[in-house]
């Protein structure tokens, strides 16, 4: 049993060293949820990419508003005549061609670019919402694991204290060796559960660091508590709120508007776009000035393919809006029900189950000391108390997880 305790001490030391650094380096500063969200907004690559996408879309508007550049051409050569009286010498020809935006081509092109900017803005809002929700989930998951570590440490302390009392009774001959063996086995089981909680905490801290977009191995020590219970609006009110505010739906609807703008642009391109031509020919004797218009004839290609593709993309975007509405409303109802169930479980634990489990442990220990019960009854009562406390902890964080989902669906992080 001494070897097991030494292994446990070594494991705890190295776990603390991994999480918080060695004692010589000093303890890490506590990280609050607000600080974690600020770090994510500053460092997360998805947010940086979304901001760059908005900048690119803004540049696309500038490009769409630009007029076509003119084209300038020049030819030169020599002209020689063998007929008497004709002039021989160099020949020059200069031309300027300016493409013209005819009809609604330019306005529809600008509208398409503006819809692309609106779409990227909604994508940025959705990215911020999802990144912040991911940080909150990872933060509270790490907080859950930290609380579980504290719970398992307290349970281990109680079990070891019980084992020491049994060991004393075995030495004085009040009880048999079998009860000490059972207590040793319970200590080993509890230590294994505590080790598993430590490993889970290491994993969740790494997930929190990734959720914030941090790539270094900076020691993290979180500080926070679960949010208090809130009074939710009715499910019908939440549905209406989500349909109006969720950035994923705004993004899907902006895709519809963008597809409509693209269809208008492709349709406008069916009109032949003229090109203004100005040309000057300079022979050796008399210059010639020419001016005209070049107009493509839509005989073989009437843009049936691009227009049909744009129309199909529009239909696809409309159906995706409906699909997103179904997915989000389904997720909303699930999070709403989970929050209600977790709240009911918490009330059940707080109003009676936890107190009853604690009283059962005290009664079993008293009966054991009086010789009326064996060690198995005490160990069973302690297991029940540990299970109740763990279930209470899980219910608290299950309600917190449901609230995070509800806040994300309601887009509260963007308000």
Secondary structure, DSSP 8 states (H G I E B T S, - for coil): -HHHHHHHHHHHHHHHHHHH--GGG----EE-HHHHHHHHHHH-HHHHHHHHHHHHHHHHHHHHHS----EEEEEEEEE---STT---EEEEEEEEEEE---TTHHHHHHHHHHHHHHHHHHHHHHHHHHHHHHHHHHHHHHHHHHHHHHHHHHHHHHHHHHHHHHHHHHHHTSS-HHHHHHHHHHHHHHHHHHHHHHHHHHHHHHHHHHHTT--S----EE------------HHHHHHHHHHH-HHHHHHHHHHHHHHHHHHHHHHTTS---EEEEEEEE-SS-EEEEEEEE----SS---HHHHHHHHHHHHHHHHHHHHHHHHHHHHHHHHHHHHHHHHHHHHHIIIIIHHHHHHHHHHHHHHHHTTSS-HHHHHHHHHHHHHHHHHHHHHHHHHHHHHHHHHHHTTGGG-
